[in-house]
Amino acid sequence: MSEINNTISKEKLLHYLNLTKEAREKATAIHEIGSDESKMLSTLLRMADDYTNDAHYFMENGDYIRAFGAINYAHAWIDAGIKLRLLDGHGDDHLFTLP
């Protein structure tokens, strides 16, 4: 039986911060700027960026649990953009939950 790992190390946290950064950079908008969809996407990405900033803040202050939660929320906002077909994940099923 494998051992359960219930520790959030700095290395693990950095891994997820990097994964979300990579997802944020890779995903691209599908709809034209100014469309209703692009306005919704703007809200989603602002939430992703805000949670990413929160994750960095928490990590810098040694609160790895809140940082881990925040970065997962950030990634979820990006994933929502993919699922709602506001973002193109370019077929990357490692970074995204594809439609």
LINWOSUL-V629165 format. One record per residue. N is the residue number from 1. RES is the residue in one small letter. BURIAL is b if it has 24 or more other ideal C-beta (glycine too) atoms within 12 Angstrom, else e. D_FIRST is the distance of its C-alpha to the first C-alpha in whole Angstrom. Layout:
N & RES & BURIAL & D_FIRST
N & RES & BURIAL & D_FIRST
This chain:
1 & m & e & 0
2 & s & e & 4
3 & e & e & 7
4 & i & e & 9
5 & n & e & 12
6 & n & e & 15
7 & t & e & 18
8 & i & b & 21
9 & s & e & 22
10 & k & e & 26
11 & e & e & 24
12 & k & e & 22
13 & l & b & 25
14 & l & e & 27
15 & h & e & 25
16 & y & b & 26
17 & l & b & 29
18 & n & e & 30
19 & l & b & 28
20 & t & b & 31
21 & k & b & 33
22 & e & e & 33
23 & a & b & 33
24 & r & b & 36
25 & e & e & 38
26 & k & e & 37
27 & a & b & 38
28 & t & e & 41
29 & a & b & 44
30 & i & e & 45
31 & h & e & 48
32 & e & e & 51
33 & i & e & 52
34 & g & e & 54
35 & s & e & 52
36 & d & e & 51
37 & e & e & 47
38 & s & e & 48
39 & k & e & 48
40 & m & e & 45
41 & l & b & 43
42 & s & e & 45
43 & t & e & 44
44 & l & b & 40
45 & l & b & 40
46 & r & e & 42
47 & m & b & 39
48 & a & b & 36
49 & d & b & 38
50 & d & e & 39
51 & y & b & 35
52 & t & b & 35
53 & n & e & 37
54 & d & b & 36
55 & a & b & 32
56 & h & b & 34
57 & y & e & 36
58 & f & b & 33
59 & m & b & 32
60 & e & e & 35
61 & n & e & 35
62 & g & e & 31
63 & d & e & 30
64 & y & b & 27
65 & i & e & 26
66 & r & e & 29
67 & a & b & 29
68 & f & b & 26
69 & g & e & 27
70 & a & b & 31
71 & i & b & 29
72 & n & b & 27
73 & y & b & 30
74 & a & b & 32
75 & h & b & 30
76 & a & b & 31
77 & w & b & 34
78 & i & b & 34
79 & d & b & 32
80 & a & b & 35
81 & g & b & 37
82 & i & b & 36
83 & k & e & 35
84 & l & b & 39
85 & r & e & 40
86 & l & b & 42
87 & l & b & 40
88 & d & e & 39
89 & g & b & 36
90 & h & e & 37
91 & g & e & 34
92 & d & e & 32
93 & d & e & 28
94 & h & e & 26
95 & l & b & 28
96 & f & b & 29
97 & t & e & 29
98 & l & e & 32
99 & p & e & 34
